[in-house]
Amino acid sequence: MNFGEEGFLAQQSKEEKIKKKFRVACIQLIEETAQRQSTEIVDTVVNALAEATFSQSRILAKDVLQFAKHAKRASVSEADVLLAARRNADVQSALMQLQQKGGENQCMKRRRKDKGKYIEPDEETDFATKEI
């Protein structure tokens, strides 16, 4: 076995571990939701939902990476995630709410850290520093 095959097997093993953890988390969420609604769900449906969710998350991850690549960035930003989520209005609004809550928390952290300065969104640049 050469190094290329070992690397491929290690990557495949890592992907399988991620898939298993994702699947377990999905199944737990589905079961909790069914229990809250006093509903029984057949195991095949639970498995199908978990598989479909994993497939959709892979598609989303690829889209997010492509948006970052298109913007010639090495890392993914919040804007990339919001762009990828634009296909689903509910997901997009939920992400925007999280972004706003996170922004409020970041503002408070930065205010303490920068001793009297806070970061405020600006139209031309993503962030501008202002004095309090």
N, C-alpha and C positions, 0 to 999 in steps of 0.2 A: 504494500500500500504506500503510495507516495504522499507527500505533504498536502497536495491539492485535494486528494480524497479525504484525508483526515480533517482538513479544514471544512470540507463540505459536510462531513458527518457531524462535526461539532456544531456547525451552524444549524443543521437539520435537527439535532438533538435540542439545541437551545430553542428553536422555533416550536418544537413539540412541547417543551416545558411551559413556554408562554401560553400555548394553546390550551393546555390542560388547566393551568391556573385561571385563564380567562373563562373557560368552560365551567369550572367549579363556581366562580363568582356569578356567572349568568344563571346557573341552575339555582343558586341560593337566592338570588333576587326574584327569580320566577316563582320559586316555592314560597317565599315570604309574601309576595303579592297575592298569590293564590290563597294562602292561608288568611290574609287580611280580608279578602273578599269572600271567604268561606266557599271556595271553589276547588274542585279537584282537576288536575291537569294530567293527562296521560303522559307517560315517560317518553314516548316517541315524539310528542309535541314539544316537550321540554328540550329534548335533544335537538330537534329541528330548529327551535328558537335560538338555542345556544350556538349552533353551527351558523345560522343565518347572521346572527349578531357578530360573530367572529369574522365572517366574510365581509360584512359591511365595514367593520372597523379596519380591516386590511385595505379596503378600497379608500377609505377616508385617510388612512396613513399615507398611502401612495399619493393621493391628491395633495395633501399638505406638503409633502416633500417636493412635489413638482412645483407648487406655488413658490416655495422658498428657493428652489433651483432657478426658476424663471426670474426671480428678483435678484439673482446672483448673490445669494446669501448662503452661508454654510450651515446656519442654524434656522430652525423654525420659529416664527414669531406668532403672536396672538392674531395678527392680521391674516396670516396664512390659514389658521384654524377657522376664523370667521368666514373667509372666502370659501373654504371647503364646505362649511356648514350652510351656505346660502341656499342649497337645494331643499332644505327642510326648515321652514319658517319657525316651527316650534323649537327646534334645536338651536337655531341661530339666536332667537330671542333669549333662550335660557343661557347661552354662552355670553351674550351681551350683558345680561344681568350679573353673571359671575364676574365678568370683566370689570363692571362698574363697582361691585363690592370689593374686588381685589384692588382696584385703583384707590378706593377710599382707604383701605388698610395700608397700602403702599405709601400713600400720602402721609398718613400718621407716622409711619416708621421713618420715612425720610425727613419729616419735620423734626423729629427727635434727633436723628443722626446728624443732620446738617446744621443743627443749632440755629433755628430761626429761619431756615429756608424751606420751601416746599416746592414740589414739582407739579406743574399744571399743564394739561394738554394744550398744544398750540396747533393752529391749522397748517402752518408751513412745515414745522418740525414736529415730531411726535411729542417731544417734551421740551419745555422751557423752564428755566429756573427764575423764580421771583423772590424778592425779599418780602418778609412779613412786616 
